[in-house]
Amino acid sequence: MEFLMKNVAVMMNGTTTAGDVFVRNGRIVSIGAPASAPNATVVDFENKAVVFPGFADVHVHLREPGFSYKETVETGTAAAARGGYTAVCAMPNLNPVPDCMDNLKVQLSRIAEGACIDVTPYGAITVGEQGEELADMEAMAPYVVAFSDDGRGVQNEDMMRKAMAKAKALNKIIAAHCEDNSLLFGGYIHDGVYAKAHGHRGICSESEWGQIARDLKLAEEVGCAYHVCHISTKESVEIIRQAKARGVDVTCETAPHYLILTDEDLQEDARFKMNPPIRSAEDRAALIEGIVDGTIDMIATDHAPHSAEEKGRGLEKSAMGVVGLETAVHPSGQARRHHHGAPCGADAHGIPPPLRCGHGAQGGRCGKLHRIRSESQLHR
């Protein structure tokens, strides 16, 4: 089967150019109209479509091993492929937690059996993600993209310092879920307009940015490569911006839902519940500005599926987390329009910076994202 896609914007090496794409048997044969394609089905997109290399998502929850009733490697990677992703990095909040080689082998086996795209796991920072003892980072280092206790913040400063020192010695990244448990007070949505109007317990912004500030001081002290997961507050953006200006080796991500929703959009159901929570309009504006000026390096989905029963208990009692792999790209590119209707920081083809540099096969313009991709073999 042959297809000729005419008049599309083609993303290559971080830039977009107009052209045609010739596909035979599911593979791209040439970019630019072929000399002869008499058997091809021709589709003229009239300069209204963009052809990307596969996207890479550095933050997904594939739920295996341990939680296959929520998702499996097979279904999760199928969703990723449907959304345009050809490589993902899988988080370690599993059962068993990949905190040693025996446990990691269980996850690697599931990946080998079920994945239809490239999947590279994270190793845990601490045993069981409990924050009390370092995981066997040295044994796992050749097989993981980075180390994270995602789903939980590392509460003890000395433990995080030790983890960073070990990661530096192994030439690995610490990817932190930043959350200070002492500031949560049972909250489950942002401590803002909606929480106050409807009597819900709120999660303050400092529970995120306070731990980011702590970790950035440690990263600067230790010299560790440090990545901040799913930032959601204006303070987080500014703290990371200042750290980058000082030369700290830091990158960060946000997620599509933080760019398109605010807490004023919340409703009384769990479609709007994730951790960190959807925050204020000021926070959303700061995140978009962080994308424009390069403070935020990438958009990750934080794809986190649950069962229908777990998400059917209402806003207060439902599990935190939403799916996103199949739907992330469009809202990420169109989150908020700036300056004469062009998407935030967009080029002439309307492609914003995170999508220009966030694709998989030919990426490399986002600093440490390039390193994450390289380590997870996304360039092979």
C-alpha positions in Angstrom: 0.0 0.0 0.0 1.4 3.4 -1.0 0.3 6.9 0.2 1.5 10.3 -0.9 0.7 13.0 1.6 0.9 16.3 -0.2 1.3 19.8 1.2 2.1 19.0 4.8 4.5 20.7 7.2 7.2 18.2 8.0 9.1 18.4 11.3 12.8 17.5 10.9 15.7 18.3 13.1 13.7 20.7 15.2 12.4 22.8 12.4 9.3 22.6 10.1 9.4 22.8 6.3 6.6 22.4 3.8 6.7 19.3 1.6 5.3 15.9 0.6 5.7 12.6 2.3 5.7 9.3 0.4 4.8 6.2 2.5 5.0 2.6 1.3 3.8 -0.4 3.5 3.7 1.8 6.6 7.2 3.3 6.3 8.3 6.7 5.1 10.2 6.3 1.8 10.9 9.9 0.9 10.2 13.4 1.9 9.5 15.5 -1.1 7.3 14.2 -4.0 8.6 10.9 -5.4 9.6 10.8 -9.1 7.0 8.3 -9.8 4.2 6.9 -7.6 1.4 5.7 -10.0 -0.1 3.3 -7.5 -0.1 5.7 -4.6 -3.2 7.0 -2.9 -2.8 10.8 -2.9 -4.1 12.9 -0.1 -3.7 16.6 -0.3 -3.7 18.1 3.2 -3.6 21.7 1.8 -1.0 22.8 4.3 -3.3 22.0 7.2 -1.4 19.1 8.7 1.9 18.5 10.4 4.0 15.3 10.1 6.1 14.6 13.2 8.6 12.0 14.1 7.4 9.9 17.0 7.0 11.7 20.3 8.7 10.8 23.6 6.9 10.9 26.9 9.2 10.9 29.9 6.4 10.3 32.5 3.8 7.6 32.2 2.3 5.0 34.5 1.9 1.6 32.8 0.7 -0.1 36.0 2.5 -3.4 35.5 3.5 -5.3 37.5 1.0 -5.1 40.3 -1.9 -3.1 39.0 -3.0 -4.7 35.7 -6.7 -4.0 36.5 -5.9 -0.4 35.9 -3.7 -0.7 32.8 -1.2 -3.1 31.2 2.0 -2.5 29.3 0.2 -3.8 26.2 -2.8 -1.4 26.6 -0.7 1.5 27.7 1.8 1.4 24.9 -1.1 0.9 22.4 -2.6 4.1 23.7 0.8 5.8 23.4 1.2 4.7 19.8 -2.3 5.9 19.0 -1.3 9.3 20.4 1.8 9.6 18.4 4.3 8.4 21.0 7.0 6.0 19.9 8.9 6.0 23.2 7.9 6.4 26.9 9.6 6.2 30.3 7.6 4.2 32.9 7.3 5.3 36.5 8.2 2.9 39.4 5.2 3.1 41.7 4.5 -0.6 41.1 4.2 -3.8 43.0 6.9 -4.9 43.4 8.6 -1.5 43.3 11.7 -1.7 41.1 14.2 -0.9 43.9 16.5 -3.8 43.2 17.4 -6.0 40.2 15.1 -8.9 41.1 12.1 -6.5 41.2 13.2 -4.6 38.1 13.5 -7.8 36.1 9.8 -8.4 36.7 9.0 -5.1 35.1 11.5 -5.6 32.3 9.8 -8.9 31.5 6.4 -7.3 31.3 7.8 -4.7 29.0 9.5 -7.3 26.7 6.2 -9.3 26.5 3.7 -6.5 26.0 5.2 -3.2 24.7 4.6 -2.2 21.1 6.9 0.9 21.4 10.1 1.6 23.2 9.7 1.6 27.0 12.4 2.3 29.5 11.7 2.2 33.2 12.7 4.4 36.1 14.3 2.8 39.1 13.1 3.8 42.5 15.2 6.2 44.6 14.4 4.4 47.9 13.4 0.9 48.9 9.6 0.5 48.4 9.5 4.2 47.7 9.3 4.6 51.5 12.1 7.2 51.8 14.0 5.3 54.5 16.8 3.4 52.6 18.4 3.9 49.3 17.4 1.5 46.6 20.1 -0.6 44.9 20.7 2.2 42.4 24.1 0.9 41.3 22.7 -2.5 40.1 19.8 -1.0 38.3 21.6 1.9 36.7 22.4 0.2 33.3 18.7 -0.6 32.8 16.8 2.5 33.9 16.5 6.0 32.5 16.7 7.7 35.8 15.7 7.3 39.5 12.4 8.5 40.9 10.0 7.9 43.8 7.2 9.3 41.7 3.9 9.4 43.5 5.7 10.4 46.7 8.2 13.1 47.6 11.4 12.1 49.4 10.7 13.7 52.7 14.1 13.5 54.4 16.7 16.0 53.2 19.7 13.8 54.1 18.2 10.9 52.2 17.8 13.1 49.1 21.3 14.3 49.4 22.6 10.7 49.5 20.5 9.8 46.5 21.8 12.7 44.5 25.4 11.8 45.4 24.8 8.2 44.3 23.1 9.3 41.1 26.0 11.7 40.3 28.5 8.9 40.7 26.4 6.7 38.4 26.0 9.5 35.9 22.2 9.3 36.3 19.4 11.7 36.8 17.2 12.2 39.9 13.6 12.8 38.7 11.6 14.1 41.7 8.0 14.1 42.5 8.1 17.2 44.9 5.5 17.1 47.6 6.0 18.0 51.3 3.7 15.7 53.3 3.7 18.0 56.3 1.8 20.7 54.2 -1.0 18.4 52.8 -3.5 18.4 55.7 -5.7 15.8 53.9 -6.1 18.1 50.8 -7.1 16.6 47.5 -7.6 19.6 45.2 -5.9 23.0 44.9 -6.4 25.3 47.8 -8.1 28.0 45.8 -11.4 29.4 44.5 -13.2 26.1 44.0 -12.1 24.5 47.2 -13.2 27.5 49.3 -16.5 27.8 47.5 -17.5 24.2 47.9 -16.0 23.3 51.2 -13.2 21.0 50.0 -9.8 20.5 51.6 -7.1 22.2 49.6 -3.5 21.4 48.7 -1.3 24.5 49.1 1.2 25.5 46.4 4.1 25.5 48.9 3.7 21.7 49.3 5.2 21.5 45.8 7.5 24.5 45.4 9.0 24.2 48.9 10.5 20.8 48.2 11.6 22.0 44.7 13.5 24.8 46.4 15.1 22.3 48.9 16.1 19.9 46.1 17.6 22.6 43.9 19.9 23.7 46.7 20.9 20.1 47.2 21.5 19.6 43.4 23.6 22.7 43.3 25.6 21.5 46.3 26.1 17.9 45.1 26.3 18.7 41.3 23.6 16.1 40.5 21.6 16.1 37.3 18.1 16.9 38.6 14.7 16.8 36.9 11.4 18.1 38.4 8.2 16.1 37.5 4.9 17.7 36.7 5.3 21.2 38.0 2.0 23.1 38.5 2.6 26.4 40.4 3.9 29.8 39.4 6.4 29.7 42.3 7.9 26.5 40.9 8.4 28.1 37.5 10.2 31.1 39.0 12.4 29.0 41.4 13.5 26.8 38.5 14.1 29.8 36.3 16.4 31.3 38.9 18.2 28.0 39.4 18.9 27.7 35.7 20.2 31.2 35.7 22.7 30.2 38.4 23.8 27.2 36.3 22.1 24.4 38.2 21.8 21.2 36.2 18.0 21.1 36.2 15.2 20.4 33.8 11.5 20.2 34.4 8.2 19.1 32.9 4.5 20.1 33.1 1.4 18.3 31.9 -1.3 19.3 29.4 -4.1 19.5 32.1 -2.2 22.3 33.9 -2.0 24.3 30.6 -5.7 24.1 29.7 -7.6 24.0 33.0 -7.7 26.0 36.2 -9.4 25.2 39.5 -12.3 27.4 38.4 -13.1 24.7 35.8 -13.5 21.9 38.4 -16.6 19.9 38.8 -17.8 17.4 41.4 -16.2 14.3 39.7 -12.8 12.7 39.5 -12.0 13.6 35.9 -10.5 16.8 37.4 -8.5 15.1 40.2 -4.8 14.4 39.9 -1.6 15.1 41.9 -0.4 17.8 41.8 -3.9 19.4 41.4 -5.1 21.7 38.7 -4.3 25.2 40.1 -5.2 28.8 39.5 -5.4 31.0 36.4 -2.2 32.8 37.5 -0.4 29.4 37.8 -1.5 28.4 34.4 -0.3 31.7 32.9 3.1 31.3 34.6 3.4 27.7 33.2 2.7 28.9 29.7 5.2 31.7 30.1 7.7 29.2 31.3 7.2 27.2 28.1 7.7 30.3 26.0 11.0 31.4 27.7 12.4 27.8 28.0 12.2 27.4 31.7 10.0 24.4 31.2 11.8 21.9 29.0 9.1 19.4 28.1 5.4 18.5 28.4 4.8 15.0 29.8 1.4 13.4 30.1 1.7 11.9 33.6 -0.7 9.3 32.1 -2.1 7.6 35.2 -5.1 5.3 34.6 -7.3 3.9 37.3 -10.3 1.5 37.3 -13.8 3.0 36.8 -14.6 2.1 40.4 -11.6 4.0 41.7 -12.5 7.1 39.7 -16.2 6.9 40.4 -16.2 7.9 44.1 -16.6 11.7 43.6 -14.0 14.5 43.8 -13.1 13.9 47.4 -12.7 10.1 47.6 -11.6 9.1 44.1 -8.1 8.1 43.2 -5.7 10.8 41.8 -4.7 10.6 38.2 -6.0 10.9 34.7 -5.2 9.4 31.3 -3.6 11.4 28.6 -1.5 9.5 26.0 -4.1 9.5 23.3 -5.1 13.1 23.6 -2.0 15.1 24.8 -0.5 16.5 21.7 -3.3 18.9 20.5 -4.0 20.6 23.8 -0.3 20.9 24.5 0.1 22.8 21.3 -3.0 24.9 21.7 -3.0 25.5 25.4 -3.3 29.2 25.2 -2.9 31.6 22.3 -0.5 34.5 22.6 0.4 37.4 20.4 -1.9 37.8 17.4 -3.4 34.3 17.8 -0.2 32.2 17.5 0.1 29.4 19.9 2.6 30.1 22.7 5.9 30.7 21.1 4.8 29.1 17.9 6.8 29.1 14.6 5.4 29.9 11.2 3.6 26.6 11.0 2.0 27.0 14.5 4.3 24.6 16.3 5.1 25.6 19.8 8.6 25.0 21.4 7.7 21.9 23.4 6.6 20.1 20.3 9.4 21.4 18.1 12.0 19.9 20.5 9.9 17.2 22.2 9.7 14.5 19.5 11.6 11.3 19.7 13.5 10.2 16.6 15.4 13.4 15.7 15.3 15.4 18.9 18.1 16.7 21.0 17.4 20.4 21.6 16.0 20.2 25.1 19.2 19.6 27.0 18.6 16.9 29.5 15.6 15.6 27.6 18.1 14.7 24.9 20.1 12.9 27.6 17.0 11.0 28.8 16.2 9.9 25.3 19.8 8.8 24.7 19.9 6.8 27.8 16.5 5.1 27.0 17.8 4.3 23.5 15.3 6.5 21.7 17.9 7.4 19.0 18.5 3.8 17.9 
